[in-house]
């Protein structure tokens, strides 16, 4: 049985207005492929993390303290998702990679947040490290359909990029300074990890048809990062 690591953006877990319809469809989608796949879901912090980080930044807290606030938000979102999945998922929250691996031996869906503090990282790099540790591919689900030349929310002329090499994506990511709670589709450390370890990586939006197509080995709408 194969394993897939999915980084689930916090904006999809807890947007400004809850989208339970999406979460039910996400759970159903993973259940549909449970005979062939096991899943590790790394939860992002999303709007909750950004609000905590913004408040603490206003108070003059260090980047380290801002990152810890973000980590706690990812773990809170993970605990919520564990409750949402119920019996289908792990019962205890993993805090390191070996705990994830142990839970994976018992459950077909293992949910976690950030595992530990690392400078200039988000839950994306946690997912990338897990994909390397477990020798899997990596799906990043976010609130845009894939990689763009610029932020499509602020640049109407941003061009969609369906495929990019590991090295080109790493160069693109490293050109952007890291900030706690950043919005880029995949963090800088994740870009380095997937390039170093040649991890096939998919970036897709919330349309779950594309998740199903990836799991079924079919053509999808999104971005593939690979040579």
C-alpha angles and dihedrals in degrees: 000000000000126000128218126195114215124191104206111200117233088231087067095045099045112010120171086276118032115251103201090164089065093046092050090050091048091052091046091049093055090046090053091060097038093111092063104025144047117202136213110195118197111196124217125218098235123171093347092058093045092052092051091045093048092051094047092045088054087054090055098249120163124260088251091058091045090053092050089054089052092049091052090051092052090051092049089052090048092052089050091051091048089055091045093052092044116178092003092071141050119289100216128050112246117229099186140023096263090055089051090051091048092050089047089061089060105033136043091216120045117185125195143156126217108326101208143346116278124167117260094004140126133187087281091071089047088056092046091051090049091050089054093044092049095037094237140132119259133231120194113198114195141154095273126062094246144303120341132188087243137002103295091205091066102023115057091188094056111135122228114236114207096182136021133168121247092247094047091049092048090052090049093049096045091052088069117075112237118244127177109262093017122172103221113127094245126012124247097251090051089053090054093046096050091047095047093048099033093236113178104234132192125198114198139158130236096287099113092200086078092052089052092048092053092049090048093048094245133135112280140186109250139064127302116203109200139102 
